[in-house]
Amino acid sequence: MKFYISATGIKKVTISNPGGGNGKGGGGGCAAARRFSGRTLLLLLLVLAIVLPFVFVWFAFLVLESASGFDSPLDCMGLRLFSGGDTSLKISEELTRALVEETGQDGNGIGKKGSLESFDELVKEMTLKRRDIRAFASVTKKLLLQMERKVQSAKHHELVYWHLASHGIPKSLHCLSLRLTEEYSVNAMARARLPPPESVSRLTDPSYHHVVILTDNVLAASVVISSTVQNAVDPDKFVFHVVTDKKTYTPMHAWFAMNSASSPVVEVKGLHQYDWPQEVNVKVKEMLEIHRMIWRRHYQNLKDSDYSFVEGTHEQSLQALNPSCLALLNHLRIYIPMLFPELNKIVLLDDDVVVQRDLSSLWETDLNGNVVGAVFDSWCGNNCCPGRKHKNYFNFSHPLISSNLRQDDCAWLSGMNVFDLKAWRQTNITEAYSSWLRLSVSSGLQLWQPGALPPTILAFKGLTQSLDPSWHVAGLGSRSFKFSEEILKSAAVLHFSGPAKPWLEISNPVVRSLWYRYVNSSNIFVRKCKIMN
């Protein structure tokens, strides 16, 4: 073989074979063939340099994606090449199967020592120990269940603490009662007769509008009376009868004696001032004892279940534990005809209401021979009463309840009711109430939840007259009330039924202002006790 190099520069290199001249044109053909092979080799190397990195990345992706589903990367490659897109489907099926199997184990290992506490720990666990997809599903499921339980537990404890906060009495209300009690002892004006002698005759005059309030809250009673008077067309037609306990009688009397100018006629009477027959005293004690037994049973059931609830019953179950369920004043309304033997028609208002409209027309309401007028339906329509159906109060698995009530009927609202006491005295409602309490005892205290309303509904069955929903909007003291601004403004009576009373810090600030505007902020004791703060 010889090399011929041009003298003018390295522009051409010719490779010749000594034996190439024996064949015709043989040397030229061989040189051309060799030049073609060299160019092809160079092109092939360039193509491989470009393609091989992509092939490597693709192969690595397949290996990582399907590591848990195949015995080897070759199996993975073979399945991907020959079966198309079935790999992703099989991976999804494998993951689903692992999650289902882990769910069936009910999250075993949650809360045990060494269990993961955060997503960062999960990533670290999977990275260091190179878990397969089944282990990943197991660990992730446990972590998610653990987090879910923690969230549910936090929500549950928050609800319990919220209800516990509703049981307390604010320092400002304690201050007001103490200052008024002190004023009663040193100020003759605070001990003045209520009502004044010239107004005593109105206390039994049927031509006046008689309003009854049973309460031990001085500030709340003042708001009820103030809001009623300010929105009345003829305030002088109203006569208010406040019944309180012995402890609260002194500050209650002092307040209305010193603020008589803002109230027409107010009578304040303590329970210790009533002279009831011994028979009535015995019945009242029996009534309170049975209510305590029902309350204790409900409390013990919640305690035994570690305060766990059926979905949607949390607030109602806790509200039944409120001490007001055992308050004497809360249960004495069943004895109203005995409290006011000379009255024929009254309107009973709870102390957690605020009046926004004239109530005079309630006394002209025709009850059609019934004893009580009350609102049944809410603003959402006929037989629409979320959380107030009979099934929310009663145990319909017991035949005594299922044979007397329909579970989907609405329970009537207490807190703003018209009572025809004359018609009441002609019935056996009070005795029926006592009979149902005794039946509850004989039935193992399983007929209804704690509270005065359930036995009252049974005792007044067939003797209630429905009122227009605009008279009474309730539930403003619950966490889940939903009323438009228009409904709140047009309602005659706003009722803060529920734990969040307007004088508590846990109350909703939006509706709280509707109550506070009737607080006498100019009163010296209100200012000193910082009630408006």
C-alpha positions in Angstrom: 0.0 0.0 0.0 1.3 3.5 -0.9 0.4 7.0 0.2 0.4 9.9 -2.2 0.4 13.3 -0.7 -0.1 16.4 -2.8 2.7 18.9 -2.6 0.4 21.9 -2.5 -1.0 21.0 0.8 -2.8 18.2 2.5 -5.9 18.5 0.4 -6.2 14.9 -0.7 -4.9 11.5 0.5 -4.9 8.6 -2.0 -4.6 5.1 -0.8 -3.6 2.6 -3.6 -3.1 -1.1 -3.6 -0.2 -2.5 -5.6 -2.2 -5.3 -7.0 -5.1 -3.1 -7.9 -4.0 -2.6 -11.5 -4.7 -6.2 -12.6 -8.4 -5.7 -12.6 -10.2 -3.3 -14.8 -11.1 -0.4 -12.8 -10.6 -2.5 -9.7 -8.5 0.0 -7.8 -10.9 2.9 -8.3 -13.9 0.9 -7.1 -12.1 -0.3 -3.9 -11.1 3.2 -2.9 -14.6 4.5 -3.4 -15.9 1.7 -1.2 -13.5 2.4 1.6 -14.3 6.1 1.6 -18.1 5.3 1.9 -17.5 3.0 4.9 -15.5 5.7 6.8 -18.2 8.4 6.4 -20.9 5.9 7.5 -19.0 5.1 10.6 -18.6 8.7 11.6 -22.4 9.4 11.0 -23.3 6.4 13.1 -21.1 7.5 16.0 -22.8 11.0 15.9 -26.3 9.4 15.9 -25.4 7.1 18.8 -24.0 10.0 20.8 -27.3 11.9 20.5 -29.7 9.0 21.0 -28.1 7.0 23.7 -28.7 9.6 26.6 -32.4 9.6 25.7 -32.5 5.8 25.7 -30.8 5.7 29.1 -33.3 8.2 30.6 -36.2 6.4 29.2 -35.0 3.1 30.5 -34.3 4.6 34.0 -37.8 6.0 34.0 -39.4 2.6 33.3 -37.3 1.0 36.0 -38.3 3.6 38.6 -41.9 3.7 37.7 -42.4 -0.1 37.8 -39.9 -1.2 40.4 -42.5 -2.7 42.7 -44.6 -4.3 40.0 -41.9 -6.5 38.3 -39.1 -8.8 39.3 -36.5 -7.1 37.1 -36.0 -4.1 34.9 -35.9 -6.5 31.9 -39.3 -7.7 32.8 -40.5 -4.1 33.0 -39.0 -3.3 29.6 -40.4 -6.3 28.0 -43.9 -5.7 29.3 -43.8 -2.0 28.3 -42.5 -2.8 24.8 -44.9 -5.7 24.1 -48.0 -4.7 26.1 -48.3 -0.9 25.5 -49.8 1.2 28.3 -50.9 -1.6 30.6 -48.2 -0.9 33.1 -49.8 2.3 34.5 -53.1 0.5 34.9 -51.4 -2.4 36.8 -49.5 0.0 39.0 -52.8 1.8 39.8 -54.5 -1.5 40.6 -51.6 -2.6 42.8 -51.8 0.7 44.7 -55.5 0.5 45.1 -55.2 -3.1 46.4 -52.6 -2.1 48.9 -54.7 0.8 50.2 -57.8 -1.4 50.5 -55.9 -4.0 52.4 -54.4 -1.4 54.7 -57.9 0.1 55.3 -59.2 -3.3 56.2 -56.6 -3.4 59.0 -58.2 -0.3 60.5 -55.0 1.6 60.7 -53.1 -0.7 63.0 -50.1 0.9 64.5 -51.5 4.4 64.7 -50.3 6.1 67.8 -47.7 3.4 68.5 -44.1 4.2 69.3 -42.2 4.9 66.1 -45.2 5.9 64.0 -44.7 8.8 61.6 -45.8 12.2 62.7 -45.4 14.4 59.6 -45.1 14.3 55.8 -41.4 15.1 56.1 -40.9 11.9 58.1 -42.8 10.0 55.5 -40.5 11.2 52.7 -37.4 10.4 54.8 -38.8 6.9 55.6 -39.5 6.1 51.9 -36.1 7.5 50.7 -33.9 5.8 53.2 -35.5 2.4 53.3 -36.5 2.2 49.6 -40.0 1.0 50.3 -42.1 -0.7 47.6 -45.5 0.5 46.7 -47.3 -1.7 49.2 -45.2 -0.4 52.1 -45.8 3.1 50.8 -49.5 2.7 50.8 -49.5 1.2 54.3 -47.4 4.0 55.8 -49.3 6.7 54.0 -52.6 5.3 55.1 -51.6 5.2 58.7 -50.2 8.8 58.6 -53.4 10.1 57.0 -55.7 8.3 59.4 -53.6 9.6 62.3 -53.8 13.2 61.0 -57.6 12.9 60.5 -58.2 11.6 64.0 -56.1 14.5 65.4 -58.2 17.0 63.5 -61.5 15.4 64.6 -60.3 15.3 68.2 -59.3 19.0 68.1 -62.7 20.0 66.7 -64.4 17.9 69.3 -62.4 19.4 72.2 -63.0 22.9 70.8 -66.8 22.3 70.8 -66.7 21.0 74.4 -64.7 23.9 75.6 -67.1 26.3 73.8 -70.0 24.8 75.7 -68.2 24.9 79.0 -67.6 28.6 78.4 -71.3 29.1 78.1 -71.9 27.8 81.7 -70.0 30.6 83.3 -71.3 34.0 84.5 -69.2 37.0 83.4 -67.4 39.0 86.0 -69.3 42.1 84.9 -72.7 40.5 85.8 -71.4 39.5 89.2 -70.2 43.0 89.7 -73.6 44.4 88.8 -75.5 42.2 91.2 -73.1 42.9 94.1 -73.2 46.7 93.6 -77.0 46.7 93.3 -77.2 44.6 96.5 -75.0 47.0 98.3 -77.1 49.9 97.0 -80.3 48.2 98.2 -78.9 48.2 101.8 -77.8 51.8 101.9 -80.2 53.6 99.5 -83.9 54.0 100.4 -84.8 54.6 96.8 -83.5 51.2 95.9 -85.9 49.7 98.4 -88.9 51.7 97.1 -92.1 49.7 96.6 -92.6 48.1 93.3 -94.9 49.0 91.7 -95.8 52.4 93.2 -99.1 52.3 95.2 -101.0 54.1 92.5 -100.2 51.4 90.0 -100.9 48.3 92.1 -104.4 47.9 90.6 -102.9 47.4 87.2 -101.3 44.1 88.3 -104.5 42.3 87.9 -106.4 44.5 85.4 -107.2 42.3 82.3 -107.4 45.4 80.1 -103.6 45.7 80.3 -101.0 43.7 78.5 -99.3 41.4 81.1 -95.8 40.1 80.3 -94.2 37.5 82.5 -90.5 37.0 82.8 -88.9 34.2 85.0 -85.2 35.0 85.4 -82.3 35.4 87.8 -80.4 37.7 85.4 -80.8 41.4 86.2 -79.2 42.8 83.0 -81.2 40.3 80.8 -84.5 41.3 82.4 -83.7 44.9 81.9 -83.1 44.4 78.2 -86.3 42.4 77.7 -88.4 45.2 79.4 -86.5 48.1 77.8 -86.8 46.6 74.2 -90.5 45.9 74.7 -91.2 49.4 76.0 -89.2 51.2 73.3 -90.9 49.4 70.5 -94.4 49.5 71.9 -97.0 51.8 70.3 -98.6 52.4 73.7 -96.0 51.6 76.5 -98.4 52.5 79.3 -100.6 49.5 78.4 -97.8 47.1 79.4 -97.4 45.5 82.9 -94.4 43.4 83.6 -94.2 40.6 86.2 -90.6 39.5 87.0 -90.3 36.3 89.0 -86.9 35.6 90.4 -85.2 33.5 93.1 -84.4 34.7 96.6 -80.7 35.2 95.8 -81.4 37.6 93.0 -84.5 39.4 94.4 -82.5 42.2 96.1 -80.4 43.4 93.1 -83.4 42.9 90.8 -85.7 45.0 93.0 -83.0 47.7 93.3 -82.5 47.9 89.6 -86.1 48.5 88.7 -86.8 50.7 91.7 -84.0 53.1 90.6 -84.8 52.9 86.9 -88.6 53.1 87.2 -88.7 56.1 84.8 -87.8 53.9 81.8 -90.4 51.2 82.7 -94.2 51.6 83.0 -95.3 49.1 85.7 -92.9 46.5 86.9 -93.6 43.9 89.6 -90.6 42.1 91.1 -91.4 39.0 93.1 -89.2 36.4 94.7 -90.1 32.7 94.9 -89.8 33.0 98.7 -92.7 35.4 98.7 -95.2 32.9 97.4 -97.2 30.9 99.9 -98.0 27.7 98.1 -99.8 24.7 99.6 -97.7 21.9 100.8 -99.1 19.6 98.1 -97.7 22.0 95.4 -94.3 22.1 97.1 -94.1 18.3 97.1 -94.9 18.2 93.4 -92.3 20.8 92.6 -89.6 18.9 94.5 -90.6 15.7 92.7 -90.4 17.4 89.3 -86.9 18.8 90.0 -85.7 15.5 91.2 -86.9 13.6 88.1 -85.3 16.2 85.9 -82.0 15.8 87.8 -82.2 12.0 87.3 -82.7 12.4 83.5 -79.8 14.9 83.4 -77.5 12.6 85.4 -78.3 9.6 83.1 -77.6 11.7 80.0 -74.3 12.9 81.5 -73.2 9.4 82.4 -74.0 8.1 78.9 -71.8 10.8 77.4 -69.1 10.2 79.9 -69.1 6.4 79.3 -68.8 7.1 75.5 -65.9 9.5 76.1 -68.2 12.3 74.8 -68.5 10.8 71.4 -71.5 11.8 69.4 -73.6 10.7 66.4 -72.8 13.0 63.5 -74.9 16.2 63.6 -75.9 15.9 67.3 -72.8 17.3 69.0 -74.2 20.7 70.0 -77.6 19.4 71.1 -76.1 16.7 73.2 -73.8 19.1 75.0 -76.4 21.8 75.4 -78.5 19.3 77.3 -75.8 19.3 80.0 -76.2 23.1 80.6 -77.0 23.8 84.2 -80.1 25.8 83.1 -81.7 22.4 82.4 -81.9 22.0 86.2 -82.8 25.5 87.1 -86.0 25.9 89.1 -87.1 29.0 87.3 -86.8 27.1 84.0 -89.3 24.5 85.1 -91.8 26.6 87.0 -93.5 27.8 83.8 -95.7 24.7 84.1 -97.1 26.3 87.3 -97.8 29.7 85.8 -101.6 29.5 86.5 -100.7 29.2 90.2 -98.2 32.0 90.1 -100.7 34.4 88.7 -104.2 33.2 89.7 -105.9 36.5 88.9 -104.6 36.8 85.3 -106.4 35.3 82.3 -104.0 36.0 79.3 -100.3 36.6 79.4 -97.2 36.6 77.1 -94.3 34.7 78.5 -90.8 35.9 77.5 -87.5 34.3 78.2 -84.7 36.4 79.5 -82.5 35.8 76.4 -84.8 37.6 74.0 -84.9 41.1 72.5 -88.1 42.6 71.3 -88.0 44.6 68.0 -91.7 45.2 67.3 -94.9 46.1 69.1 -96.4 43.0 70.8 -99.8 44.4 71.5 -101.6 42.4 68.9 -100.6 39.2 70.6 -103.3 39.8 73.2 -105.9 40.0 70.5 -104.7 36.7 68.9 -107.5 34.1 68.7 -106.1 30.8 70.0 -109.2 28.9 68.8 -109.8 27.4 72.2 -106.2 26.3 72.6 -104.0 27.1 75.7 -100.8 28.3 74.1 -99.8 30.2 71.0 -96.4 29.5 69.6 -94.3 29.5 66.4 -93.8 26.1 64.9 -92.3 26.6 61.4 -89.2 28.6 60.7 -88.7 31.1 57.9 -87.7 28.4 55.5 -91.3 27.2 55.0 -94.0 24.8 56.2 -92.8 22.0 58.5 -89.3 23.4 58.1 -87.5 23.5 61.5 -83.9 22.3 61.3 -82.8 20.7 64.5 -86.3 21.2 66.1 -88.2 18.2 65.0 -89.6 15.8 67.5 -87.0 13.2 66.7 -84.3 15.7 67.9 -85.8 15.6 71.4 -87.5 12.2 71.9 -86.6 8.6 71.7 -88.9 7.2 69.1 -87.7 3.6 69.6 -89.9 3.6 72.7 -93.6 2.8 72.1 -94.8 5.5 74.6 -93.3 8.2 72.3 -93.9 6.7 68.9 -97.6 6.2 69.8 -98.1 9.8 70.8 -95.9 11.9 68.5 -94.8 11.9 64.9 -91.0 12.2 64.7 -90.9 14.6 61.7 -93.3 17.1 63.1 -91.9 20.4 64.3 -91.6 21.1 68.0 -93.1 24.5 69.0 -90.7 27.2 70.1 -90.6 28.3 73.7 -89.3 31.7 74.7 -92.2 33.9 73.3 -95.6 32.3 73.9 -99.1 33.5 74.4 -101.0 31.6 77.2 -104.7 31.6 77.9 -104.6 30.9 81.6 -108.3 30.7 81.9 -108.4 27.9 79.4 -105.4 26.3 81.0 -107.2 26.1 84.4 -110.0 24.1 82.7 -107.5 21.4 81.6 -105.2 18.9 83.4 -102.1 20.1 81.6 -100.0 20.5 84.8 -101.1 17.0 86.1 -100.3 15.5 82.6 -96.8 17.0 82.8 -96.2 15.3 86.2 -97.6 12.0 84.8 -95.2 12.0 81.9 -92.3 12.6 84.3 -93.3 9.6 86.3 -93.7 7.6 83.1 -90.1 8.6 82.2 -88.9 7.2 85.5 -90.7 3.9 85.1 -89.3 3.7 81.5 -85.8 3.9 82.6 -85.4 7.7 81.9 -85.1 6.9 78.2 -88.0 8.9 76.8 -86.4 12.2 76.0 -83.3 14.3 76.4 -82.8 16.6 79.5 -84.8 19.8 79.5 -88.2 21.2 80.2 -89.5 21.3 76.6 -90.0 17.6 75.9 -92.5 16.9 78.7 -94.1 20.2 78.0 -94.7 19.3 74.4 -96.4 16.1 75.5 -98.5 17.8 78.2 -99.7 20.5 75.7 -100.4 18.0 72.9 -103.5 19.1 70.9 -103.7 22.4 72.8 -101.3 24.6 70.8 -102.1 27.3 68.2 -99.6 28.1 65.5 -98.3 31.7 65.2 -96.8 33.4 62.2 -93.0 32.7 62.0 -92.3 36.5 61.9 -93.2 36.7 65.6 -90.3 34.6 66.8 -86.8 33.9 65.4 -84.8 31.5 67.6 -81.4 29.9 67.5 -79.2 33.1 67.6 -77.2 31.5 70.5 -76.1 28.5 68.5 -73.0 28.1 66.3 -74.8 27.3 63.2 -77.6 29.9 62.9 -78.2 31.1 59.4 -80.5 34.1 59.0 -80.4 36.9 56.5 -80.1 40.5 57.7 -83.6 41.1 56.4 -85.1 38.3 58.5 -83.3 39.5 61.6 -84.6 43.1 61.1 -88.2 42.1 60.4 -88.6 39.6 63.3 -90.8 40.7 66.3 -88.7 38.8 68.8 -85.1 37.6 68.5 -84.3 34.7 70.7 -80.7 33.9 71.7 -81.6 30.2 72.4 -78.4 28.1 72.6 -75.2 28.4 74.6 -73.9 31.7 73.2 -76.0 34.2 75.2 -75.5 37.8 74.1 -73.9 38.8 77.4 -71.1 36.1 76.9 -67.9 36.7 75.0 -68.5 33.6 72.9 -71.7 35.1 71.3 -71.7 36.2 67.7 -70.7 39.9 67.5 -73.1 40.5 64.6 -76.2 39.6 66.5 -74.8 40.7 69.9 -75.1 44.3 68.8 -78.9 43.8 68.4 -79.1 43.0 72.1 -76.6 45.5 73.5 -78.3 48.5 72.0 -81.0 48.1 74.6 -78.6 48.0 77.6 -78.8 51.2 79.7 -75.2 52.3 79.0 -75.8 55.6 81.0 -76.4 53.7 84.2 -73.6 54.3 86.7 -73.4 50.6 87.7 -73.3 49.5 84.1 -70.3 51.8 83.5 -68.5 50.9 86.7 -68.8 47.2 86.0 -67.7 47.7 82.4 -70.5 45.8 81.0 -70.4 47.5 77.6 -66.7 46.4 77.2 
